[in-house]
Amino acid sequence: MSAATEHTDWFQEPDGQYCPTAPVAWDVGKLGSGWVLTIPAGFMFDSSVPRWARWYFDPHEPLWLLAAAVHDCLLAQGHDRAFAACEWLRAARAMDRRKRVWVAFAGVFLWAFLKPVFRRQLQRGGATHFERAK
């Protein structure tokens, strides 16, 4: 078990965001890879879950916090969403190996591809492909 999975001291802001109270080291790719992502104390991140899925996935459950911190820190460093989503899975599986982690990952990974599509739609005035075809 790595030091990251032993980190349990997170601070929650009133707006629902979190931050670690001490630096968190995460081995990217695999344990002992030599690439250590350090999430600094005070790095703000969120553990977001769509409203419709919150009956099953509580965004404030400690299981998801390490995964969300790793994911958001990688994005803040400029890594792409798919790479960050895969490291989200590794961090979540390090905390809990149940099947529900894979279900949550499917949502994270899909959103990695869908978010840019929705962003482009909004920049074009919100018209969908079907509306433009009319």
MODELLER restraints for C-alpha pairs under 7 A, 6 or more apart:
rsr = mdl.restraints
at = mdl.atoms
rsr.add(forms.Gaussian(group=physical.xy_distance, feature=features.Distance(at['CA:3:A'], at['CA:25:A']), mean=6.79, stdev=0.5))
rsr.add(forms.Gaussian(group=physical.xy_distance, feature=features.Distance(at['CA:4:A'], at['CA:24:A']), mean=5.66, stdev=0.5))
rsr.add(forms.Gaussian(group=physical.xy_distance, feature=features.Distance(at['CA:4:A'], at['CA:25:A']), mean=5.59, stdev=0.5))
rsr.add(forms.Gaussian(group=physical.xy_distance, feature=features.Distance(at['CA:4:A'], at['CA:26:A']), mean=5.69, stdev=0.5))
rsr.add(forms.Gaussian(group=physical.xy_distance, feature=features.Distance(at['CA:5:A'], at['CA:94:A']), mean=6.74, stdev=0.5))
rsr.add(forms.Gaussian(group=physical.xy_distance, feature=features.Distance(at['CA:5:A'], at['CA:95:A']), mean=6.30, stdev=0.5))
rsr.add(forms.Gaussian(group=physical.xy_distance, feature=features.Distance(at['CA:9:A'], at['CA:20:A']), mean=6.40, stdev=0.5))
rsr.add(forms.Gaussian(group=physical.xy_distance, feature=features.Distance(at['CA:9:A'], at['CA:21:A']), mean=6.07, stdev=0.5))
rsr.add(forms.Gaussian(group=physical.xy_distance, feature=features.Distance(at['CA:10:A'], at['CA:18:A']), mean=6.52, stdev=0.5))
rsr.add(forms.Gaussian(group=physical.xy_distance, feature=features.Distance(at['CA:10:A'], at['CA:19:A']), mean=5.76, stdev=0.5))
rsr.add(forms.Gaussian(group=physical.xy_distance, feature=features.Distance(at['CA:10:A'], at['CA:20:A']), mean=4.62, stdev=0.5))
rsr.add(forms.Gaussian(group=physical.xy_distance, feature=features.Distance(at['CA:10:A'], at['CA:21:A']), mean=5.80, stdev=0.5))
rsr.add(forms.Gaussian(group=physical.xy_distance, feature=features.Distance(at['CA:11:A'], at['CA:18:A']), mean=5.50, stdev=0.5))
rsr.add(forms.Gaussian(group=physical.xy_distance, feature=features.Distance(at['CA:11:A'], at['CA:19:A']), mean=5.36, stdev=0.5))
rsr.add(forms.Gaussian(group=physical.xy_distance, feature=features.Distance(at['CA:11:A'], at['CA:20:A']), mean=6.12, stdev=0.5))
rsr.add(forms.Gaussian(group=physical.xy_distance, feature=features.Distance(at['CA:11:A'], at['CA:21:A']), mean=6.34, stdev=0.5))
rsr.add(forms.Gaussian(group=physical.xy_distance, feature=features.Distance(at['CA:12:A'], at['CA:18:A']), mean=4.42, stdev=0.5))
rsr.add(forms.Gaussian(group=physical.xy_distance, feature=features.Distance(at['CA:12:A'], at['CA:19:A']), mean=6.65, stdev=0.5))
rsr.add(forms.Gaussian(group=physical.xy_distance, feature=features.Distance(at['CA:17:A'], at['CA:44:A']), mean=6.38, stdev=0.5))
rsr.add(forms.Gaussian(group=physical.xy_distance, feature=features.Distance(at['CA:17:A'], at['CA:45:A']), mean=5.61, stdev=0.5))
rsr.add(forms.Gaussian(group=physical.xy_distance, feature=features.Distance(at['CA:17:A'], at['CA:46:A']), mean=4.62, stdev=0.5))
rsr.add(forms.Gaussian(group=physical.xy_distance, feature=features.Distance(at['CA:18:A'], at['CA:44:A']), mean=5.61, stdev=0.5))
rsr.add(forms.Gaussian(group=physical.xy_distance, feature=features.Distance(at['CA:18:A'], at['CA:45:A']), mean=5.40, stdev=0.5))
rsr.add(forms.Gaussian(group=physical.xy_distance, feature=features.Distance(at['CA:18:A'], at['CA:46:A']), mean=5.87, stdev=0.5))
rsr.add(forms.Gaussian(group=physical.xy_distance, feature=features.Distance(at['CA:19:A'], at['CA:41:A']), mean=6.74, stdev=0.5))
rsr.add(forms.Gaussian(group=physical.xy_distance, feature=features.Distance(at['CA:19:A'], at['CA:42:A']), mean=5.06, stdev=0.5))
rsr.add(forms.Gaussian(group=physical.xy_distance, feature=features.Distance(at['CA:19:A'], at['CA:43:A']), mean=5.19, stdev=0.5))
rsr.add(forms.Gaussian(group=physical.xy_distance, feature=features.Distance(at['CA:19:A'], at['CA:44:A']), mean=4.78, stdev=0.5))
rsr.add(forms.Gaussian(group=physical.xy_distance, feature=features.Distance(at['CA:19:A'], at['CA:45:A']), mean=6.23, stdev=0.5))
rsr.add(forms.Gaussian(group=physical.xy_distance, feature=features.Distance(at['CA:20:A'], at['CA:41:A']), mean=5.03, stdev=0.5))
rsr.add(forms.Gaussian(group=physical.xy_distance, feature=features.Distance(at['CA:20:A'], at['CA:42:A']), mean=5.76, stdev=0.5))
rsr.add(forms.Gaussian(group=physical.xy_distance, feature=features.Distance(at['CA:20:A'], at['CA:43:A']), mean=6.67, stdev=0.5))
rsr.add(forms.Gaussian(group=physical.xy_distance, feature=features.Distance(at['CA:21:A'], at['CA:41:A']), mean=5.06, stdev=0.5))
rsr.add(forms.Gaussian(group=physical.xy_distance, feature=features.Distance(at['CA:21:A'], at['CA:42:A']), mean=6.24, stdev=0.5))
rsr.add(forms.Gaussian(group=physical.xy_distance, feature=features.Distance(at['CA:22:A'], at['CA:40:A']), mean=6.90, stdev=0.5))
rsr.add(forms.Gaussian(group=physical.xy_distance, feature=features.Distance(at['CA:22:A'], at['CA:41:A']), mean=4.47, stdev=0.5))
rsr.add(forms.Gaussian(group=physical.xy_distance, feature=features.Distance(at['CA:23:A'], at['CA:38:A']), mean=6.46, stdev=0.5))
rsr.add(forms.Gaussian(group=physical.xy_distance, feature=features.Distance(at['CA:23:A'], at['CA:39:A']), mean=5.51, stdev=0.5))
rsr.add(forms.Gaussian(group=physical.xy_distance, feature=features.Distance(at['CA:23:A'], at['CA:40:A']), mean=4.46, stdev=0.5))
rsr.add(forms.Gaussian(group=physical.xy_distance, feature=features.Distance(at['CA:23:A'], at['CA:41:A']), mean=4.61, stdev=0.5))
rsr.add(forms.Gaussian(group=physical.xy_distance, feature=features.Distance(at['CA:24:A'], at['CA:38:A']), mean=5.58, stdev=0.5))
rsr.add(forms.Gaussian(group=physical.xy_distance, feature=features.Distance(at['CA:24:A'], at['CA:39:A']), mean=5.00, stdev=0.5))
rsr.add(forms.Gaussian(group=physical.xy_distance, feature=features.Distance(at['CA:24:A'], at['CA:40:A']), mean=6.56, stdev=0.5))
rsr.add(forms.Gaussian(group=physical.xy_distance, feature=features.Distance(at['CA:25:A'], at['CA:36:A']), mean=6.19, stdev=0.5))
rsr.add(forms.Gaussian(group=physical.xy_distance, feature=features.Distance(at['CA:25:A'], at['CA:37:A']), mean=5.72, stdev=0.5))
rsr.add(forms.Gaussian(group=physical.xy_distance, feature=features.Distance(at['CA:25:A'], at['CA:38:A']), mean=4.50, stdev=0.5))
rsr.add(forms.Gaussian(group=physical.xy_distance, feature=features.Distance(at['CA:25:A'], at['CA:39:A']), mean=6.33, stdev=0.5))
rsr.add(forms.Gaussian(group=physical.xy_distance, feature=features.Distance(at['CA:26:A'], at['CA:36:A']), mean=5.46, stdev=0.5))
rsr.add(forms.Gaussian(group=physical.xy_distance, feature=features.Distance(at['CA:26:A'], at['CA:37:A']), mean=5.07, stdev=0.5))
rsr.add(forms.Gaussian(group=physical.xy_distance, feature=features.Distance(at['CA:26:A'], at['CA:38:A']), mean=6.32, stdev=0.5))
rsr.add(forms.Gaussian(group=physical.xy_distance, feature=features.Distance(at['CA:27:A'], at['CA:33:A']), mean=6.28, stdev=0.5))
rsr.add(forms.Gaussian(group=physical.xy_distance, feature=features.Distance(at['CA:27:A'], at['CA:35:A']), mean=5.86, stdev=0.5))
rsr.add(forms.Gaussian(group=physical.xy_distance, feature=features.Distance(at['CA:27:A'], at['CA:36:A']), mean=4.55, stdev=0.5))
rsr.add(forms.Gaussian(group=physical.xy_distance, feature=features.Distance(at['CA:27:A'], at['CA:37:A']), mean=6.25, stdev=0.5))
rsr.add(forms.Gaussian(group=physical.xy_distance, feature=features.Distance(at['CA:28:A'], at['CA:35:A']), mean=5.59, stdev=0.5))
rsr.add(forms.Gaussian(group=physical.xy_distance, feature=features.Distance(at['CA:28:A'], at['CA:36:A']), mean=5.94, stdev=0.5))
rsr.add(forms.Gaussian(group=physical.xy_distance, feature=features.Distance(at['CA:28:A'], at['CA:37:A']), mean=6.48, stdev=0.5))
rsr.add(forms.Gaussian(group=physical.xy_distance, feature=features.Distance(at['CA:39:A'], at['CA:73:A']), mean=6.55, stdev=0.5))
rsr.add(forms.Gaussian(group=physical.xy_distance, feature=features.Distance(at['CA:45:A'], at['CA:69:A']), mean=5.90, stdev=0.5))
rsr.add(forms.Gaussian(group=physical.xy_distance, feature=features.Distance(at['CA:45:A'], at['CA:72:A']), mean=6.07, stdev=0.5))
rsr.add(forms.Gaussian(group=physical.xy_distance, feature=features.Distance(at['CA:46:A'], at['CA:68:A']), mean=6.63, stdev=0.5))
rsr.add(forms.Gaussian(group=physical.xy_distance, feature=features.Distance(at['CA:47:A'], at['CA:59:A']), mean=5.30, stdev=0.5))
rsr.add(forms.Gaussian(group=physical.xy_distance, feature=features.Distance(at['CA:47:A'], at['CA:60:A']), mean=6.88, stdev=0.5))
rsr.add(forms.Gaussian(group=physical.xy_distance, feature=features.Distance(at['CA:47:A'], at['CA:64:A']), mean=6.87, stdev=0.5))
rsr.add(forms.Gaussian(group=physical.xy_distance, feature=features.Distance(at['CA:47:A'], at['CA:65:A']), mean=6.36, stdev=0.5))
rsr.add(forms.Gaussian(group=physical.xy_distance, feature=features.Distance(at['CA:47:A'], at['CA:68:A']), mean=5.45, stdev=0.5))
rsr.add(forms.Gaussian(group=physical.xy_distance, feature=features.Distance(at['CA:48:A'], at['CA:59:A']), mean=5.77, stdev=0.5))
rsr.add(forms.Gaussian(group=physical.xy_distance, feature=features.Distance(at['CA:49:A'], at['CA:59:A']), mean=5.68, stdev=0.5))
rsr.add(forms.Gaussian(group=physical.xy_distance, feature=features.Distance(at['CA:63:A'], at['CA:92:A']), mean=6.62, stdev=0.5))
rsr.add(forms.Gaussian(group=physical.xy_distance, feature=features.Distance(at['CA:63:A'], at['CA:95:A']), mean=5.87, stdev=0.5))
rsr.add(forms.Gaussian(group=physical.xy_distance, feature=features.Distance(at['CA:63:A'], at['CA:96:A']), mean=6.90, stdev=0.5))
rsr.add(forms.Gaussian(group=physical.xy_distance, feature=features.Distance(at['CA:64:A'], at['CA:92:A']), mean=6.19, stdev=0.5))
rsr.add(forms.Gaussian(group=physical.xy_distance, feature=features.Distance(at['CA:66:A'], at['CA:91:A']), mean=6.26, stdev=0.5))
rsr.add(forms.Gaussian(group=physical.xy_distance, feature=features.Distance(at['CA:67:A'], at['CA:88:A']), mean=4.58, stdev=0.5))
rsr.add(forms.Gaussian(group=physical.xy_distance, feature=features.Distance(at['CA:67:A'], at['CA:89:A']), mean=6.98, stdev=0.5))
rsr.add(forms.Gaussian(group=physical.xy_distance, feature=features.Distance(at['CA:67:A'], at['CA:91:A']), mean=4.71, stdev=0.5))
rsr.add(forms.Gaussian(group=physical.xy_distance, feature=features.Distance(at['CA:67:A'], at['CA:92:A']), mean=5.15, stdev=0.5))
rsr.add(forms.Gaussian(group=physical.xy_distance, feature=features.Distance(at['CA:68:A'], at['CA:88:A']), mean=6.49, stdev=0.5))
rsr.add(forms.Gaussian(group=physical.xy_distance, feature=features.Distance(at['CA:70:A'], at['CA:87:A']), mean=6.96, stdev=0.5))
rsr.add(forms.Gaussian(group=physical.xy_distance, feature=features.Distance(at['CA:70:A'], at['CA:88:A']), mean=6.36, stdev=0.5))
rsr.add(forms.Gaussian(group=physical.xy_distance, feature=features.Distance(at['CA:71:A'], at['CA:84:A']), mean=4.84, stdev=0.5))
rsr.add(forms.Gaussian(group=physical.xy_distance, feature=features.Distance(at['CA:71:A'], at['CA:85:A']), mean=6.31, stdev=0.5))
rsr.add(forms.Gaussian(group=physical.xy_distance, feature=features.Distance(at['CA:71:A'], at['CA:87:A']), mean=6.50, stdev=0.5))
rsr.add(forms.Gaussian(group=physical.xy_distance, feature=features.Distance(at['CA:71:A'], at['CA:88:A']), mean=5.28, stdev=0.5))
rsr.add(forms.Gaussian(group=physical.xy_distance, feature=features.Distance(at['CA:74:A'], at['CA:84:A']), mean=5.80, stdev=0.5))
rsr.add(forms.Gaussian(group=physical.xy_distance, feature=features.Distance(at['CA:75:A'], at['CA:81:A']), mean=6.67, stdev=0.5))
rsr.add(forms.Gaussian(group=physical.xy_distance, feature=features.Distance(at['CA:75:A'], at['CA:84:A']), mean=6.45, stdev=0.5))
rsr.add(forms.Gaussian(group=physical.xy_distance, feature=features.Distance(at['CA:81:A'], at['CA:112:A']), mean=5.09, stdev=0.5))
rsr.add(forms.Gaussian(group=physical.xy_distance, feature=features.Distance(at['CA:82:A'], at['CA:109:A']), mean=6.42, stdev=0.5))
rsr.add(forms.Gaussian(group=physical.xy_distance, feature=features.Distance(at['CA:82:A'], at['CA:112:A']), mean=5.64, stdev=0.5))
rsr.add(forms.Gaussian(group=physical.xy_distance, feature=features.Distance(at['CA:85:A'], at['CA:108:A']), mean=6.09, stdev=0.5))
rsr.add(forms.Gaussian(group=physical.xy_distance, feature=features.Distance(at['CA:85:A'], at['CA:109:A']), mean=5.58, stdev=0.5))
rsr.add(forms.Gaussian(group=physical.xy_distance, feature=features.Distance(at['CA:89:A'], at['CA:105:A']), mean=5.96, stdev=0.5))
rsr.add(forms.Gaussian(group=physical.xy_distance, feature=features.Distance(at['CA:92:A'], at['CA:101:A']), mean=6.52, stdev=0.5))
rsr.add(forms.Gaussian(group=physical.xy_distance, feature=features.Distance(at['CA:93:A'], at['CA:101:A']), mean=6.65, stdev=0.5))
rsr.add(forms.Gaussian(group=physical.xy_distance, feature=features.Distance(at['CA:121:A'], at['CA:127:A']), mean=6.13, stdev=0.5))
rsr.add(forms.Gaussian(group=physical.xy_distance, feature=features.Distance(at['CA:121:A'], at['CA:128:A']), mean=6.51, stdev=0.5))
